[in-house]
Each structure stands twice: as C-alpha cells, then as structure tokens.
Amino acid sequence: MPGSVTSAWWVPFADFLAKERRYSRYTLRNYHQAFDDFYRWLQARGAWERGFEALTPRDLRDWVIERQRGLDGLPRLDRRTLHNHASALRAFFKYWARHGRVQRNPLAGMPLPKLEKRLPQFLTEEQMKALLTGPQRLLENQGIDAFTAWRDRLVMELLYGGGLRVSELVNLNHGDIDPESGVARVLGKGRKERLCPLGQVAAAVLRKFRNEFTREAGPAAPVVINPNQSRMTVRAVQLMLKRYLALAELPLDLTPHKLRHSYATHLLNAGADLRLVQELLGHASLASTQIYTHVSIARLKDIYNHAHPRA
C-alpha cells in the first residue's frame, strides 16, 4: 500500500482506535490486514482511481461476493474472516463519514453470508487435570528444570483458574494481585478492568514461584517471566502449551484461549450463574457468554443419549 494512502486514510483511523477506543495492538493488526486486503481488491478491479469517497453500496456488495470466490488473484476469504473484515471496514467508513471525508458508510446495513454456528472447543475436567500435571511429570523425569516446571504450571493454572486471555496473562504484574484474597485486577479488551478470582491452587503455585524463583516482585514486575526474569510473550506461551498438549496426548491445535473456554464451560456445568460468568470473563454482552450454555446443553444431550434407555 502506498505511503500516501496509509498516512492519509489509515494512520488517523488507527490513532482513533488506539487512543480513543483503546483497542489492543492485536485488534489494530487485524483491522490493518482488513484495510490492506480491501485496498488490494480495489486496485485489482480498477476501482481505486475513484477513491474511497466515491464507493457505493453496490461496490461493497461486489466486494462481499468476490472475496468469497477469491477472484483477481486474491486468496478466498472464509465467512468468518469476511465478517471480521467487514466489521473493520464498517468502523473505518463510519469514522471518515463522521469526519466528512466520505458522504456515507457504504457498508451500513450490508447483508453478509450467515456464519456457521461453531461451538467453542474445550477440555474435559480429566483432560485439564492431565494437562496441568504435565510440568510436574517432566520435572520428576528430569525433562525440565524446577524454574521451567513451576513457571509453566503457573501459566496454565492462571489461564484456567482465572479464565484469563493470554494477552492479559503476560501483562499481569505482581501489583495487580491481592495475595490475601487471591484476586487479580485484570485489564481486558478496551482497557476495561475486571476482578478475577484465581482459585486456591493457582494462588498457591503463584506464592511458591514468587518466593523461590522470582528475583523482582515489585508492583510493576511481571508475574510470568523467562529465566532471565524478562516478561514472557504471547508466542512463548503458545509454544509452551504445545509441549504439554503433546505430553497429555491432546490435539496440538488447541490454543491458550481454549483453557479460557474450559474455565467458562466447567463453571456453567457446575451451576454457575450466566451473569456471573459474563462478569468473570469480561464480556461486554451476555450474548458472547451464552455460547457456553450451548456447550453445556450439548454435553447434557450427549450424556442423555448414552445413558437413557429411551434415548
């Protein structure tokens, strides 16, 4: 994308997202990918010469149709990616319509293909137990050192015990946790704060790791660290998890976010209130949390089908 397009159209919008909407760098990256893909589509079909100001709903309908087919040498977008790109572009045009550079948002009210309903993947309680005991098993077999074993266990205990997003985990500082209550103050999406009980087990593992392996435990010091005491990255957590998934003979495509799915599903299966789970997860809308009720219902139906003589 030419620098003139980036500076004129993307940079002001990105500043708005980062400074006013307080979007994370991961959301900004996804929005930029959507913007870049849309620009390349406009270039491929010769529509860029008219500029963003002249785009009509008909142009955007063509974009929806053609990006699903992967025409003009561009890779095909699946439905979920198309929805994500449309959401980013809708926000982009809304921003510039408000600032008077486009007359209207050509994506407003645009119908999109229906998304297939996919239930979130989660681990059973037995699978979680096998995953969480992995570091101790490797330590006993001298597969890893004590620092790595307790650090890795801490990572998984916090993800599962607190229902944290992986980005929230790596940004967690010692000053964010009340050691008496075992509650963490977490900065989530949109820089919204919430309180997350970590559970007795996670709190105990945290105390041991802090007392025996952490050199700096001041308020601004990171909780999850590397051997050199630097803050652990999201990518490092993702790679670390794969080791223990393999050890527990679980699918390697499971991500740290699936531990958060497991946290929510296990709470609901045990009878937790849906509104409470919404608060614990930091969901802005109850609709985002309700997906886990479908998981619980599916599990109940599966148990019924296997156990009831009239099933």
C-alpha positions in Angstrom: 0.0 0.0 0.0 1.4 3.4 -0.9 2.6 5.6 1.9 0.3 8.4 0.8 -2.8 6.1 1.3 -1.5 4.9 4.7 -0.8 8.4 6.0 -4.0 9.9 4.7 -6.5 7.2 5.5 -5.1 4.6 7.8 -3.0 6.4 10.3 -5.7 8.8 11.6 -8.1 6.0 11.9 -5.6 3.8 13.7 -4.8 6.6 16.2 -8.5 6.9 16.9 -8.7 3.1 17.6 -5.7 3.1 19.8 -6.1 6.3 21.7 -9.9 6.8 22.0 -11.3 3.3 21.6 -8.2 1.8 23.4 -8.1 -1.3 21.1 -5.2 -3.7 21.6 -2.3 -4.0 19.1 -3.7 -7.3 18.0 -7.0 -5.7 17.1 -5.2 -2.9 15.3 -3.2 -5.6 13.4 -6.4 -7.3 12.3 -8.0 -4.0 11.2 -4.9 -3.1 9.2 -5.0 -6.5 7.5 -8.6 -5.9 6.5 -7.8 -2.4 5.3 -4.8 -3.6 3.2 -6.8 -6.5 1.7 -9.6 -4.1 0.8 -7.2 -1.7 -0.9 -5.6 -4.5 -2.9 -9.1 -5.6 -4.0 -9.9 -2.1 -5.2 -6.6 -2.0 -7.1 -7.2 -5.4 -8.7 -10.6 -4.4 -10.1 -9.5 -0.8 -11.1 -11.8 0.9 -8.6 -9.2 2.7 -6.6 -9.0 5.6 -9.1 -12.4 6.7 -7.9 -11.2 6.8 -4.3 -12.9 5.8 -1.0 -15.2 8.8 -1.3 -16.9 7.5 -4.5 -17.6 3.9 -3.3 -21.2 2.8 -3.3 -23.1 0.0 -1.6 -23.0 -1.8 -5.0 -19.2 -1.7 -4.9 -19.3 -3.2 -1.4 -21.8 -5.9 -2.4 -19.3 -6.8 -5.2 -16.6 -7.0 -2.6 -18.6 -9.4 -0.4 -19.3 -11.7 -3.4 -15.9 -11.6 -5.0 -13.8 -12.0 -1.8 -15.7 -15.2 -1.1 -14.7 -16.5 -4.5 -11.1 -15.4 -4.4 -11.1 -13.6 -7.8 -8.4 -11.2 -9.3 -5.5 -13.2 -7.9 -6.5 -12.6 -4.3 -7.0 -15.5 -1.9 -10.5 -16.5 -1.0 -11.8 -15.3 2.4 -13.9 -17.7 4.5 -17.1 -16.4 6.0 -15.7 -15.6 9.5 -12.8 -13.7 8.1 -15.1 -11.8 5.7 -17.3 -10.9 8.7 -14.2 -9.7 10.6 -13.0 -7.6 7.6 -16.5 -6.2 7.1 -16.6 -5.1 10.8 -13.3 -3.4 10.4 -14.3 -1.6 7.2 -17.7 -0.6 8.6 -15.8 1.1 11.5 -13.4 2.7 9.0 -16.1 4.2 6.8 -18.1 5.3 9.9 -15.1 7.2 11.2 -14.5 9.0 7.9 -18.2 9.8 7.4 -18.2 11.4 10.8 -15.2 13.5 9.8 -16.7 14.4 6.4 -14.3 12.7 4.0 -16.9 10.3 2.8 -20.6 11.1 2.4 -21.9 7.8 3.8 -20.9 4.4 5.1 -21.4 2.1 2.0 -21.3 -0.9 4.3 -24.2 0.3 6.6 -26.9 -2.4 6.6 -25.0 -4.6 4.1 -26.2 -8.2 4.4 -23.4 -10.7 4.9 -23.4 -14.5 4.5 -24.6 -16.3 7.6 -21.9 -17.8 9.8 -21.9 -21.4 10.6 -22.5 -21.9 14.3 -19.4 -23.3 15.9 -19.3 -24.3 19.5 -16.1 -23.4 21.3 -13.6 -26.2 21.9 -12.9 -27.0 25.5 -11.2 -29.7 27.5 -13.0 -32.0 29.9 -12.0 -31.9 33.6 -10.0 -35.1 33.2 -8.1 -33.6 30.2 -7.4 -30.4 32.1 -6.0 -32.5 35.0 -3.7 -34.4 32.6 -2.6 -31.1 31.1 -1.9 -29.3 34.4 0.1 -32.2 35.8 2.5 -32.2 32.8 5.1 -29.9 34.2 5.4 -31.9 37.4 5.7 -35.2 35.4 8.5 -33.7 33.3 10.3 -32.4 36.4 10.2 -35.8 38.1 11.6 -37.4 34.9 14.3 -34.6 34.7 12.9 -33.4 31.4 12.9 -29.8 32.6 14.4 -27.8 35.4 12.5 -26.6 38.5 12.1 -23.0 37.3 10.5 -24.1 34.0 8.3 -26.6 35.6 6.8 -24.2 38.2 6.6 -21.3 35.7 4.8 -23.5 33.1 2.4 -24.8 35.7 1.7 -21.2 36.9 0.9 -20.1 33.4 -1.7 -22.9 32.9 -3.1 -22.5 36.4 -3.7 -18.8 35.8 -5.2 -19.3 32.4 -7.6 -22.0 33.7 -8.0 -20.8 37.3 -8.6 -17.2 36.4 -10.1 -17.5 32.9 -7.5 -15.0 31.6 -6.9 -14.2 28.0 -3.2 -15.0 27.1 -2.6 -11.2 26.5 -4.0 -10.5 30.0 -1.7 -13.1 31.5 1.5 -11.9 30.0 0.7 -8.3 31.0 -0.2 -9.2 34.6 2.1 -7.6 37.2 2.5 -8.5 40.9 0.9 -5.3 41.9 -2.3 -6.4 40.1 -2.8 -9.3 42.5 -4.1 -9.2 46.1 -2.1 -12.0 47.8 -4.6 -12.2 50.7 -7.7 -12.7 48.6 -6.1 -14.3 45.6 -7.9 -11.9 43.3 -6.3 -10.3 40.2 -7.2 -6.9 38.8 -7.1 -7.6 35.0 -7.0 -5.0 32.2 -9.0 -6.7 29.4 -10.3 -5.7 26.0 -11.0 -2.0 25.5 -8.8 -1.4 28.6 -11.8 -2.4 30.8 -10.8 -3.6 34.3 -12.4 -6.6 36.0 -11.6 -8.7 39.1 -10.7 -12.3 38.6 -10.5 -14.8 41.5 -7.6 -17.1 40.7 -8.5 -20.0 42.8 -6.6 -21.6 45.7 -4.4 -23.8 43.6 -3.3 -21.0 41.3 -2.7 -18.7 44.3 -0.5 -21.4 46.0 1.5 -22.0 42.8 2.0 -18.3 42.4 3.3 -17.9 46.0 5.8 -20.7 45.5 7.0 -19.4 42.2 7.3 -15.8 43.5 9.1 -16.9 46.7 11.6 -19.4 45.1 12.2 -18.3 41.5 11.4 -14.6 41.2 14.1 -12.0 41.9 11.9 -8.9 41.5 8.3 -9.0 42.8 7.6 -5.3 43.0 4.2 -3.9 41.9 5.4 -3.3 38.3 7.3 -6.6 37.9 5.8 -9.2 35.6 4.2 -12.3 37.1 5.0 -14.7 34.2 8.7 -14.5 33.4 11.6 -16.1 31.4 14.7 -17.5 33.2 16.4 -14.1 32.7 13.4 -12.5 34.6 12.1 -10.7 31.5 8.3 -10.7 30.7 7.1 -13.8 28.8 5.5 -13.2 25.4 2.2 -14.4 24.0 4.1 -16.5 21.4 6.2 -18.1 24.1 3.0 -19.2 26.0 1.6 -20.6 22.8 4.7 -22.7 22.1 5.0 -23.8 25.8 1.4 -25.1 25.8 2.1 -27.3 22.7 4.7 -29.3 24.7 2.1 -30.2 27.4 -0.6 -30.9 24.9 1.6 -33.5 23.3 2.5 -34.9 26.7 -1.2 -35.3 27.6 -1.9 -36.7 24.1 -4.3 -33.8 23.3 -4.7 -32.1 19.9 -1.8 -29.8 19.2 -4.1 -27.1 17.6 -5.6 -26.3 21.0 -4.6 -22.7 21.9 -4.3 -21.0 25.3 -7.7 -19.5 24.7 -9.2 -23.0 24.9 -8.3 -23.0 28.6 -10.5 -20.0 29.0 -13.3 -21.8 27.1 -12.8 -24.7 29.5 -12.9 -22.4 32.5 -16.3 -21.0 31.4 -17.8 -24.3 30.4 -16.8 -26.0 33.7 -18.3 -23.1 35.7 -21.6 -23.4 33.9 -21.6 -27.2 34.1 -21.3 -26.8 37.9 -24.3 -24.5 38.1 -22.7 -21.0 38.0 -25.0 -18.1 37.1 -24.6 -16.9 33.5 -24.4 -13.3 34.5 -21.6 -14.1 37.0 -19.6 -16.0 34.3 -20.1 -12.9 32.0 -18.5 -10.7 34.6 -15.7 -13.1 35.3 -14.9 -13.4 31.5 -15.2 -9.6 31.0 -17.7 -9.9 28.2 -19.4 -6.7 27.3 -22.5 -8.6 26.0 -24.3 -11.5 27.5 -24.6 -12.9 24.0 -20.9 -13.6 24.0 -21.2 -15.7 27.1 -24.3 -17.6 26.0 -22.3 -19.7 23.5 -21.1 -21.7 26.6 -24.7 -22.6 27.5 -24.9 -24.3 24.1 -21.8 -26.3 25.0 -23.3 -27.3 28.3 -26.6 -28.3 26.7 -24.8 -30.3 24.0 -22.9 -32.1 26.8 -26.2 -32.8 28.7 -27.8 -34.2 25.5 -24.7 -36.4 24.9 -25.0 -37.8 28.4 -28.7 -38.4 28.0 -28.2 -40.2 24.6 -25.6 -42.5 26.1 -27.4 -43.2 29.5 -31.2 -43.1 29.0 -32.8 -46.4 27.9 -35.3 -44.4 25.8 -32.8 -42.2 24.1 
